[in-house]
């Protein structure tokens, strides 16, 4: 039995994947920056209360 290659959908499929990965990376970076900012603000607030 010979293997049949499935025709590729189009050249835009890898580009679509790239766009999705880029958007996910951007969202992840924004979320991590927000978390770091919140931790810094919380640490500053705790230091103000102790001092």
C-alpha positions in Angstrom: 0.0 0.0 0.0 1.4 3.3 -1.0 1.2 6.2 1.4 -0.8 9.2 0.1 0.3 12.6 1.1 -2.5 14.9 2.2 -2.5 18.2 0.3 -1.5 21.1 2.5 -4.3 23.5 3.2 -2.4 26.6 2.1 0.6 28.7 2.9 -1.5 30.8 5.3 -1.8 28.0 7.8 1.8 28.5 9.2 1.2 32.2 9.2 -2.0 31.7 11.2 -0.1 29.6 13.7 2.6 32.3 13.9 -0.1 34.9 14.6 -1.7 32.8 17.3 1.6 32.2 19.0 2.5 35.8 18.8 -0.8 36.9 20.3 -0.5 34.2 23.1 3.1 35.4 23.9 2.0 39.0 24.0 -0.9 38.1 26.4 1.4 36.0 28.6 3.9 38.8 28.8 1.3 41.3 29.7 -0.2 39.0 32.4 3.3 38.4 33.9 4.1 42.1 33.9 0.8 42.8 35.7 1.5 40.1 38.3 5.0 41.5 38.9 3.6 45.0 39.3 0.9 43.8 41.7 3.5 41.9 43.8 5.7 45.0 44.0 2.8 47.2 45.0 1.8 44.6 47.7 5.4 44.4 49.0 5.5 48.2 49.1 2.2 48.4 51.0 3.5 45.8 53.6 6.7 47.7 54.1 4.8 51.0 54.7 2.6 49.3 57.3 5.6 47.9 59.1 7.6 51.1 59.1 
